[in-house]
Amino acid sequence: MSVDRVRIGVVGSGNIAGAHSAAYRLVAGTYADVPRHIDLIAAADVDADRASDLARSWGWQRSSTDWREVTRADDIDVVDICVPNVFHAEIACDALAHGKHVICEKPIANTWEGARDMAAAAAKARRVAQVCFYYRVWPAISWARQLIDLGELGAVRNFRGWMLQDYAANPNHDLGWRARLAESGAGALGDLGSHIIDIARYLCGDITGVYATTRELVERHNPTPGVDDLATMVVDFDGGAGGVLEASWALRGHKCDLGFDLVCERGAIRFAWERSNEVGVLTGDVSDPDNGYKTVLIGGGQPDVGQFVAVPAQGMGYRDAFTIGVSKALRAIARGETSAEPSFEDGLQVALVVDAAMRSAQATAWQPVRKAAEVLAGG
Ligand SMILES: NC(=O)c1ccc[n+]([C@@H]2O[C@H](COP(=O)([O-])OP(=O)(O)OC[C@H]3O[C@@H](n4cnc5c(N)ncnc54)[C@H](O)[C@@H]3O)[C@@H](O)[C@H]2O)c1
């Protein structure tokens, strides 16, 4: 029997909780196959004003300063975690232990051990447990995956990917908890690098090894040693392809520059978020001197776009990615399924790459990346 009503509680009422709230407000009208009734029950935050402001702005029915009033509430089905990384594991594991489904912001945790505990708890609880790597659900990117799966481009040969921003190039910018390693787990490598690592493995398969360098680029007023501003990784993929990944929050001129240049045996795909409604596709004969990329404006040919706009180039935006993302979790819940992608196991696999990259940068040596399934099996 399909579930018609889902009751949500959000923990953390800061920046990203607004995008989540908007997605819950829009999702039932956008997709016919998610529960018809999405009830916004409770917003929690250690800062009472933030919780009540979020509740007032988006119509959450009550607010609280204690996350346990969300994870243990009888009238909540889904716990949505929007707090700093260090708190994800404890809150997610408590929610799963109390029978809740969990939607958790990325990176899944501040340590790979926390990520492992979360993935193990999700498997035991048999509840939907999704990590919000929502760039991968963006229609241009999910379409790239479809093109690869169709096989017409042939095997992936090389992946160059990046997630670059510049807001922290300003030494006066307060990075808050992101600059405190104990709360974040890593600097730009974990915060922004986790997105491009997720996309790399979504498109090319698992990363099996990494050589990384990290750099601190900005002299801050409250320097926090070990928090990288720039990470560069050379990676190997399972299928034999290679690649280079970059992550930074302090490279001037890059605003929300998440992109990739994916070259396959018989073609290629290019994407850059700063032109997020376009995707470049190369097919055809390599011996043709006029052979080159065509630019596709995302529209009816790409997944999900038809739910948002009627014709190509009307334009989708950042928050739409969150509506697509939560629709996947809510659809799975409606159908009584116990998993939705990106899963906690995906989150663990990304955490293992981040951990290997940090060890590589420290040791100036290549590091193999363990497989999430083996880690969960106790290996
Ligand atoms: N998917 C994305 O693209 C994306 C974008 C931004 C942030 N994020 C992730 O979302 C999470 C939150 O980031 P943010 O930018 O919203 O941070 P933020 O600092 O704006 O908000 C975090 C909120 O959590 C509250 N908080 C801290 N500890 C708490 C606790 N123990 N219990 C309850 N509330 C607590 C803080 O008071 C704050 O209001 C992080 O994991 C971050 O990496 C993801």
The ligand as an SDF file (V2000), in Angstrom:
LIG
                    3D

 44 48  0  0  0  0  0  0  0  0999 V2000
   23.9840   20.0330   -0.3680 N   0  0  0  0  0  0  0  0  0  0  0  0
   24.5970   21.2060   -0.4250 C   0  0  0  0  0  0  0  0  0  0  0  0
   24.9070   21.7040   -1.4920 O   0  0  0  0  0  0  0  0  0  0  0  0
   24.9310   21.9170    0.8690 C   0  0  0  0  0  0  0  0  0  0  0  0
   25.0580   23.3080    0.8980 C   0  0  0  0  0  0  0  0  0  0  0  0
   25.3150   23.9220    2.1180 C   0  0  0  0  0  0  0  0  0  0  0  0
   25.4920   23.1610    3.2740 C   0  0  0  0  0  0  0  0  0  0  0  0
   25.4020   21.8060    3.1950 N   0  0  0  0  0  0  0  0  0  0  0  0
   25.5900   20.9820    4.4110 C   0  0  0  0  0  0  0  0  0  0  0  0
   24.5060   21.2300    5.3070 O   0  0  0  0  0  0  0  0  0  0  0  0
   24.9540   21.1430    6.6480 C   0  0  0  0  0  0  0  0  0  0  0  0
   24.6430   22.4630    7.3520 C   0  0  0  0  0  0  0  0  0  0  0  0
   25.2910   23.5090    6.6500 O   0  0  0  0  0  0  0  0  0  0  0  0
   24.7470   25.0100    6.6750 P   0  0  0  0  0  0  0  0  0  0  0  0
   25.4510   25.7360    5.5930 O   0  0  0  0  0  0  0  0  0  0  0  0
   23.2580   25.0320    6.6910 O   0  0  0  0  0  0  0  0  0  0  0  0
   25.3310   25.4610    8.0830 O   0  0  0  0  0  0  0  0  0  0  0  0
   24.7920   26.6450    9.0190 P   0  0  0  0  0  0  0  0  0  0  0  0
   25.9170   26.9260    9.9470 O   0  0  0  0  0  0  0  0  0  0  0  0
   24.2050   27.7410    8.2080 O   0  0  0  0  0  0  0  0  0  0  0  0
   23.5850   25.9720    9.8120 O   0  0  0  0  0  0  0  0  0  0  0  0
   23.7780   24.9380   10.7420 C   0  0  0  0  0  0  0  0  0  0  0  0
   22.7610   25.1340   11.8620 C   0  0  0  0  0  0  0  0  0  0  0  0
   22.8860   24.0170   12.7530 O   0  0  0  0  0  0  0  0  0  0  0  0
   22.7060   24.5230   14.0660 C   0  0  0  0  0  0  0  0  0  0  0  0
   23.2770   23.5510   14.9980 N   0  0  0  0  0  0  0  0  0  0  0  0
   24.5840   23.3590   15.3110 C   0  0  0  0  0  0  0  0  0  0  0  0
   24.7010   22.3170   16.1580 N   0  0  0  0  0  0  0  0  0  0  0  0
   23.4550   21.8540   16.3980 C   0  0  0  0  0  0  0  0  0  0  0  0
   22.9170   20.8000   17.1990 C   0  0  0  0  0  0  0  0  0  0  0  0
   23.7250   20.0020   17.9120 N   0  0  0  0  0  0  0  0  0  0  0  0
   21.5760   20.6120   17.2150 N   0  0  0  0  0  0  0  0  0  0  0  0
   20.7490   21.4220   16.5090 C   0  0  0  0  0  0  0  0  0  0  0  0
   21.2150   22.4360   15.7340 N   0  0  0  0  0  0  0  0  0  0  0  0
   22.5310   22.6390   15.6690 C   0  0  0  0  0  0  0  0  0  0  0  0
   23.3870   25.8770   14.0650 C   0  0  0  0  0  0  0  0  0  0  0  0
   22.9430   26.6950   15.1220 O   0  0  0  0  0  0  0  0  0  0  0  0
   22.9900   26.3950   12.6810 C   0  0  0  0  0  0  0  0  0  0  0  0
   21.7940   27.1540   12.7180 O   0  0  0  0  0  0  0  0  0  0  0  0
   26.4510   20.7970    6.5740 C   0  0  0  0  0  0  0  0  0  0  0  0
   26.6160   19.4180    6.6800 O   0  0  0  0  0  0  0  0  0  0  0  0
   26.8430   21.2780    5.1860 C   0  0  0  0  0  0  0  0  0  0  0  0
   27.9760   20.6110    4.6490 O   0  0  0  0  0  0  0  0  0  0  0  0
   25.1230   21.1920    2.0270 C   0  0  0  0  0  0  0  0  0  0  0  0
  1  2  1  0
  2  3  2  0
  2  4  1  0
  4  5  1  0
  4 44  2  0
  5  6  2  0
  6  7  1  0
  7  8  2  0
  8  9  1  0
  8 44  1  0
  9 10  1  0
  9 42  1  0
 10 11  1  0
 11 12  1  0
 11 40  1  0
 12 13  1  0
 13 14  1  0
 14 15  2  0
 14 16  1  0
 14 17  1  0
 17 18  1  0
 18 19  2  0
 18 20  1  0
 18 21  1  0
 21 22  1  0
 22 23  1  0
 23 24  1  0
 23 38  1  0
 24 25  1  0
 25 26  1  0
 25 36  1  0
 26 27  1  0
 26 35  1  0
 27 28  2  0
 28 29  1  0
 29 30  1  0
 29 35  2  0
 30 31  1  0
 30 32  2  0
 32 33  1  0
 33 34  2  0
 34 35  1  0
 36 37  1  0
 36 38  1  0
 38 39  1  0
 40 41  1  0
 40 42  1  0
 42 43  1  0
M  CHG  2   8   1  16  -1
M  END
$$$$
